[in-house]
Amino acid sequence: MKKIIGMAAAGAMLLALAGCASGADSSTGAGDAPAPEDLIVGFSQVGAESGWRAANTKDIQAAFEDAGIELKFSDAQQKQENQIKAIRSYIQQGVDVIAFSPVVESGWDTVLKEAKDADIPVVLTDRSVDSADTSLYVSFLGSDFVEEGKKAGNWATEEFADADAVKIIQLEGTTGSAPAIDRAEGFADVIGSDPKFEIVASQTGDFTRSGGKQVTEALLKSNPDVDLIYAHNDDMGLGAIEAIEAAGLKPGVDIKILTIDAVKDGMQALADGKINFIVECSPLLGKQLVDIVNKVVAGEEVETRIVTEETTFTQEEAIAALPDRQY
């Protein structure tokens, strides 16, 4: 079925095409929803840089399979040019909806304008873009990364309430990505009001375990008296654990570790006392994305910003949650 969205045509022509059209544009009201098996969705994933990303990919693919919707999937391998190429390929193929998790925030206007001109709605998942033209996408589904950073900062202020000085190494996510920018901002917003907190080094580990290990190894040499490592995801925190242990120190004790994500490996490290606190960022976005797609192609209104609900974990809470953890 070839879906036609948002076409301003004469009534007779619209009736003639009704059998092969999925409905009106989401801003013009609901139309007849096509059958799931007639839909094709193109999805461009950031890559497979972490356990979180792997769980996110698996959940999205499973959700569309369960819904009976064809999903064309591409792995950008953390390169923006690969995502732009994939999106243009989806436009040429005439898919019904394009969804993607942007590698970085900037540089999307041109290709998203091409999708809009082709009447193909775009849904952002997990990460946003910094475009001033919000009409280039219909919805953004994902976490509030600034809030995650603030939760991390709140724990740090409570954990080190009696300390005179706190030296912090920050392991940043991919440079230019929304979670890296926002998690740093939220954390700084909270600890910035207390001069005893000092980020003595901040460097990207690209959200990978190997990156977290390499960066921590280097930064510990110049900052041996660091008190806390704040990692923008679990994988970098797990890499930091390896570097700390290689330096003859005890992670979680000699150097405390604070991370974001709450994937199984991170939760296990928290349960073992090697990580001290984790802020959750759920990768299970598949069912919500399917729901958005179904509403969009049916011409129904969808919220432009959908925030996922998440929590935080202490060691005791991680121990309790691990047996039923889905990712």
N, C-alpha and C positions, 0 to 999 in steps of 0.2 A: 504494500500500500504506500503510495506516494503522498505524504502529508503536505498540505499547503496551509501555512500559518499567516494570518494577517493580510490576506490578499483583498484589496478593495476592488471587487468586480461587480458587474451588473447582476441583478437578481437571477435572471435566467441562466447565466453562466455559472453562478454559484450553485444553483440546483443541479446543473449538469455534472458538476464536479463533486457533488456531495458524497457520492459513493466512494471516492478515493481521497477524501480530505478528512483531517482529524479534528477540525474545529477552528474557531476564531483565535486570534491573538489573546494572550492571557489578560490583556488590559481592556478587552472589548466584551468580556462576558463569556459564559460557558457555552460550549457547543457539544456535538455528539462525540463522546469519547471513543477512540478506536480500540480495537481488541489488543491486548498486550502482545500477542504474537505478530501483530502488524507493525510494531514499533521497533525502531533502531536507534540506539543511543551510543554516541561516541564518548569515551572517557579517556582522558590523558592523566596518568599518574606521575607524581614527582619522580619516583624511582623506587628502590628497595634498600634505602640507606639504613633502616633501623627495624627493630622488632615491631614498633608501632606501625610503620608504613606497611610492613608485610601483613599485619593483622587488618589494617584498613583496606588493603587490596582484596584480601580474601573475603572480607565481609561484604564489600560492594559487589564483587563477582557472584557470590552466593545469593545475595538479595535479588539481583536481576535474573539469575537462573530460576530461582523460586517463583518469581513473578512472571516468568515466561517471556521476558523481554530480551531481545538480542542486544548484547553489549559488545561493541567494538572497543578493544582495550589496547592502550599503548603505554610503554614505560619510557619516560623521558630521560632516565639516567641522570637526573639532576641538572639537565641542560635546558635552558629556556628555548633555544633554537629548535630543539627536538619537539617541544610542546607546540610551538607555533606551527611547525611542519605538520604535526598530527592534527591540529585544529583545522588547518587549511585542507587537509585530506578529507576530514569529516565533512567540511563544507562542500567539497567537490562531489562526495558520495551522496549528499543530500540526506543526511541523517535527520531524525526528528528533533533530537535535543543533543547539545554538547555539554558535557560536564568535565571540569578539570580542577586539579589542585595546583595552583601556580607555584612554580619553583621560586620566583621572586615577586615582589609587589609591582614593580614598574615595567613599562614597555609593552603593554597589552592592547592599547587603544586601537591600533591599526587592524590587527587580526580580529578583534572583537567587533569592530565596525563592519568587517567583511561578513561575519556571521549574522550580524543584525540586518545587513543589506540583503542577505540570502533568506531572511525570515526564519532563522534557526535560533531558538532561544538558548541561552547559555546559563548554566548553574555553576557557581563556585562552591567547591567543597574543601573543608579544612582550612584553607588559606584564602585571603582576600587579595584584591588588587587596589592600587592607589589612584585609579582613574576618577577624574572629576565627573565624568559622564556615567551616572549610575544606570542609565537606560541600556547600557551595553550588556547587562546581565539581569536575569529576572530574580535571582535569589542567591544568597550566600549562606550556606549551611556549615557551621563549625563552632569551635570553642571561642571564648573570649580570652585571647592570649594575654592581654594587659591584666585582666583579673587573675589569671594564673600566676603572673609575675608578682602581683600584690599578695596573693596567698603565700607564695614563697617568702616574700619579704616579711610578712606578719609572723611566720614561724621563726625566722631568723631573729627578729627583735625580741620574741618571747624566749627563745632558746638561749640567747646571749644577754639577757636582761641585766645580769649581774657583772658582766665583763666590762673592763675599762677600755679595751680596744679590740676590734675584730678585723682581721685582715682576710680579704676574700679574693679568691680566684674565680672568675666567671668563664665558663665554657660556653661560648655562643653557638647558636645554630648557624645554618648557611647564611652567609653575608647577603643582606638585601631581602631575605625572606620575612614574611609577616610574623611568624612566631619568634624569630630571633630578635626582631626589632621591638615587638610588643612585650615579650617576656623580660627583656632588659629594662624597658621603660617602666613596667609595672613594679618590678623589684626596686629600681632606683627611686621611684615615687615614695616607697615606704621607708627604706633605710636612709634616704637622703636627708631626712629631718634630724637624724642623730649622727653627729660628727665622729662618734667612735667607730662607725662602720666605714671601712675603706676598701674599695675594690682596687687591689694592688696590681692586678693584671686581668685583661679580658681579651680572649682570642677565640676565633672560630675553630670548632672541631667538626664542622659540617654535619652535625647530627649523627656521626658514626662512632662506633666503639673504638676503632683504630685511631680515629682523629682525636677522641677524648684522651686516649692513652698517650699519644705522641705529644699533644699540647701540654698535658699535665706533667709529663716527664721533664719537658723543657722549662716550664714555669716554676716547678718545685726547686730547680737548681738556683734560680734567682730569688725565690721566695720560700725558703725552707721553713719559716716560722708562720706559715699561713694557718688560719683557724678553720676556714670554711671553703668548700668548693661548691659553687652554685652552677649546676649543669642544666642547660635548656632542654635536655631530654635524658631519659634513663640510659640510653646506649653510651652517651659520652660519660655519664656518671660511672657506668660499669668499666669503661676504659680507664677512668681516673682511679678506680679501685686497684686495678692491675698496676698502675704506675706508683701508687702509694705503697703497695705491698712490696714492689721491687725496690723501693727506697728504704725498706726496712721499717716502715711505719704501719700502724694499725688503722685502716679506714673505719670511720664511724666513731673512733675514739681519739686518736692523735689528730686527725683531721676529719671534721664532720662533713657530710655530703648531703646536699639538698638537690633533688631532681624533679623533673616534670614528665609525666606520661602515665606511669603505673602499669607497664606491661609485665608479664610474668617474671622475666629475669630480673627486672628492677624490684618487683615486689618480693622476690625471694631474697635478694640482697638486703632489702629492708628488714625482712623477717629475721635474717641472719645477723642484723646489727651493723652491716657494712655501709648501708645508706641509712640516714637518720630520719628523713621525711620525704614524702612524695606527694606532689600535687597532680591529681588525675587529669588526663586529657584523653577522652574516649575515642578510639578509632572506629567504633561501630556505628557508622553513618549510613550503611547500605539501605536499610528499610526506610529511613527518612528521605533519602535521595530518590528511591523508587516512588514514594508518595508525592514528592515534588514534581517528578517527571509526569506522573499520571495526571496531576492537576493542571500542569502547564499545557499538555497536549489536548486536554479537554476544554481549555479556555477558561479555567477557573483561576481566581485570584490566589496568589501565594504570597507569603510574607517575604519581604526583601531581605530580612535578616533573621535567621533561625539559630539560636544559641543552644548548644547541647548542655545538658545538666551533668555536673561533675562534682567530685568530692575531693578529700585529701586523706592521706593514710599515715598513721604512726606505725611503729613496729608491731604493736599488739593488734591493730586493725588489719595490717597486712597478713599476719598469721591467720586471723579469722577469715579473711577474704580469699586467700589462695586456693583452698580446695574447690571453690566454685568459679574461679576466675576464667573467663572466656578467652582471654588473650594475654 
